[in-house]
């Protein structure tokens, strides 16, 4: 039987919202909504969902979508007079008909390009002029690639600063059976303790209670190891030196309207980000940040994570 060809399909999603489905020949797939340029699904070649999406998630603009991979811009967290985690996840994006070329695009052929320009009325929230381009790609091996490009097109000669995150919600078997490697020994801002600076002492990060941390100056590779499902998510990031780790645990989960009371057990947010030192773009300047996520079978012991073995073994 001939193997199916990769394809890209535009269709209607929840509540009639437009979305694009990317599918590779071996069966892996990605779904991205034009609302928020929001990736809501990433499945491997066995059809297993790799991202977490709350069963209570609202697909009703201007509400946010809870789960998947929302984009935080122009800030991560909440600032006075600004929407918490930014406003681009609540705007409708368009297909980018003529995106500038990307050098790394020779590693895949299944992708969609989205673009966002500030709509009328949004200058009151953030009085800057910008172009925000996002490429969502799927490799033949099933890796998910996100490439963000933000350009300052202010005509008044003024620069602007921003923070950013790909706020990825991963599906896990049991949060108590998960560990994260790559962040140990790096200091973090504890958002549960008024951004107190702390440092991990263990050889990996495990979870027993609510966590909300912003790790600073992290390595380009982070691994999420799910013991029960015997698989590892490997995150390769460029242009984003920081990383947020979040799980609301039981009490906070019950207080979140669009989040199930027990769903904290099956999700973990690890978000490549720019937080500690906001980026500053002069007019005409562009910033690029990229994320490649692989999901591979694994049963490694703490401290024995070999990226070459994981990616090619």
Long-range contacts (C-beta under 8 A, 24 or more apart in sequence): 6-109, 6-110, 6-138, 6-140, 7-110, 8-110, 8-111, 8-112, 13-40, 13-59, 14-59, 15-59, 15-60, 17-59, 17-61, 20-112, 20-136, 22-110, 22-111, 22-112, 22-136, 22-137, 22-138, 23-110, 23-138, 24-110, 24-138, 24-139, 24-140, 24-142, 25-140, 26-140, 26-141, 26-142, 28-138, 28-141, 28-142, 29-138, 30-136, 30-138, 30-144, 32-112, 32-114, 32-136, 33-59, 33-65, 34-92, 34-93, 34-94, 34-95, 34-114, 35-59, 35-61, 35-65, 35-90, 35-91, 35-92, 35-93, 36-64, 36-65, 36-70, 36-71, 36-88, 36-89, 36-90, 36-91, 36-93, 37-71, 37-88, 37-89, 37-93, 37-114, 37-116, 37-134, 37-136, 38-65, 38-68, 38-69, 38-70, 38-71, 38-89, 39-68, 39-69, 39-136, 39-144, 39-146, 40-65, 40-67, 40-68, 41-68, 42-144, 42-293, 44-142, 44-295, 45-142, 49-171, 50-170, 50-171, 50-233, 50-295, 51-168, 51-169, 51-170, 51-171, 52-169, 52-170, 52-171, 52-172, 52-263, 52-266, 52-267, 52-268, 53-169, 54-258, 54-259, 54-260, 54-263, 55-260, 55-263, 56-257, 56-258, 56-259, 56-260, 57-258, 58-258, 61-90, 61-92, 62-90, 63-90, 63-258, 64-89, 64-90, 64-258, 65-89, 66-256, 66-258, 66-259, 67-169, 67-267, 68-169, 69-146, 69-166, 69-167, 69-168, 69-169, 70-167, 71-134, 71-148, 71-164, 71-165, 71-166, 71-167, 72-163, 72-164, 72-165, 72-166, 72-167, 72-271, 72-273, 73-132, 73-150, 73-162, 73-163, 73-164, 74-126, 74-128, 74-160, 74-162, 74-163, 74-164, 75-162, 75-163, 76-163, 76-164, 76-165, 76-167, 76-214, 76-244, 76-271, 76-273, 76-274, 76-275, 77-163, 77-191, 77-275, 81-125, 82-125, 82-126, 83-125, 85-165, 85-167, 87-122, 87-125, 87-126, 88-116, 88-132, 91-116, 91-119, 91-122, 93-134, 96-133, 99-133, 99-135, 100-133, 100-149, 102-135, 102-147, 104-145, 104-147, 104-290, 105-135, 105-137, 107-139, 107-145, 108-137, 108-138, 108-139, 108-140, 108-145, 109-140, 110-137, 110-138, 110-139, 111-135, 111-136, 111-137, 111-138, 111-145, 112-136, 112-137, 128-152, 128-154, 128-158, 128-160, 129-153, 129-154, 129-155, 130-154, 130-160, 141-294, 142-294, 142-295, 143-292, 143-293, 143-294, 144-292, 144-293, 145-290, 145-291, 145-292, 145-293, 146-290, 146-291, 147-288, 147-289, 147-290, 147-291, 148-288, 148-289, 148-290, 149-286, 149-287, 149-288, 150-281, 150-286, 150-287, 151-281, 151-284, 151-285, 151-286, 151-287, 152-281, 152-282, 152-283, 152-284, 152-285, 152-286, 153-283, 153-284, 154-283, 155-283, 157-283, 158-283, 159-280, 159-281, 159-282, 159-283, 159-285, 160-280, 160-281, 161-278, 161-279, 161-280, 161-281, 162-274, 162-278, 162-279, 162-281, 163-273, 163-274, 163-275, 163-278, 163-279, 164-240, 164-273, 164-274, 164-279, 164-289, 165-240, 165-244, 165-271, 165-272, 165-273, 165-274, 165-275, 166-240, 166-271, 166-272, 166-273, 166-289, 166-291, 167-244, 167-269, 167-271, 168-235, 168-269, 168-270, 168-271, 168-272, 168-291, 168-293, 169-267, 169-268, 169-269, 170-224, 170-233, 170-267, 170-268, 170-269, 170-270, 171-266, 171-267, 172-224, 172-226, 172-229, 172-266, 172-267, 172-268, 173-226, 173-227, 173-228, 173-229, 173-266, 174-228, 174-265, 174-266, 175-207, 175-247, 175-264, 175-265, 175-266, 175-267, 175-268, 176-206, 176-207, 176-208, 176-265, 177-226, 177-227, 177-228, 178-206, 178-207, 178-224, 178-225, 178-226, 178-227, 178-268, 179-204, 179-205, 179-206, 179-224, 179-225, 179-227, 179-302, 180-204, 180-205, 180-222, 180-223, 180-224, 180-225, 180-245, 180-268, 180-270, 181-205, 181-222, 181-223, 181-225, 181-302, 181-303, 181-305, 182-218, 182-219, 182-221, 182-222, 182-223, 182-305, 183-215, 183-218, 183-222, 183-243, 183-245, 186-215, 186-216, 186-217, 186-218, 186-219, 187-215, 187-216, 188-213, 188-214, 188-215, 188-216, 188-245, 189-213, 189-214, 189-216, 189-275, 189-276, 203-302, 203-303, 204-302, 204-303, 205-245, 207-247, 207-268, 209-249, 210-247, 210-248, 210-249, 210-251, 210-252, 211-245, 211-246, 211-247, 211-249, 212-244, 212-245, 212-246, 213-244, 213-245, 213-246, 214-242, 214-243, 214-244, 214-273, 214-275, 214-276, 215-242, 215-243, 215-244, 215-245, 216-241, 216-242, 216-275, 216-276, 217-241, 217-242, 217-276, 218-242, 218-243, 221-307, 222-270, 222-272, 223-305, 223-307, 223-310, 224-268, 224-270, 225-298, 225-300, 225-305, 227-299, 230-297, 230-298, 230-299, 231-295, 231-296, 231-297, 231-298, 232-295, 232-296, 232-297, 232-298, 232-300, 232-305, 232-310, 233-270, 233-293, 233-294, 233-295, 234-293, 234-294, 234-295, 234-296, 234-307, 234-310, 234-311, 235-270, 235-272, 235-291, 235-292, 235-293, 236-291, 236-292, 236-293, 236-294, 237-272, 237-289, 237-290, 237-291, 237-292, 238-288, 238-289, 238-290, 238-291, 239-274, 239-287, 239-288, 239-289, 239-290, 240-272, 240-273, 240-274, 240-289, 240-291, 241-274, 241-276, 241-277, 242-272, 242-273, 242-274, 242-275, 242-276, 243-270, 243-271, 243-272, 243-273, 244-269, 244-270, 244-271, 244-273, 244-275, 245-269, 245-270, 245-271, 246-271
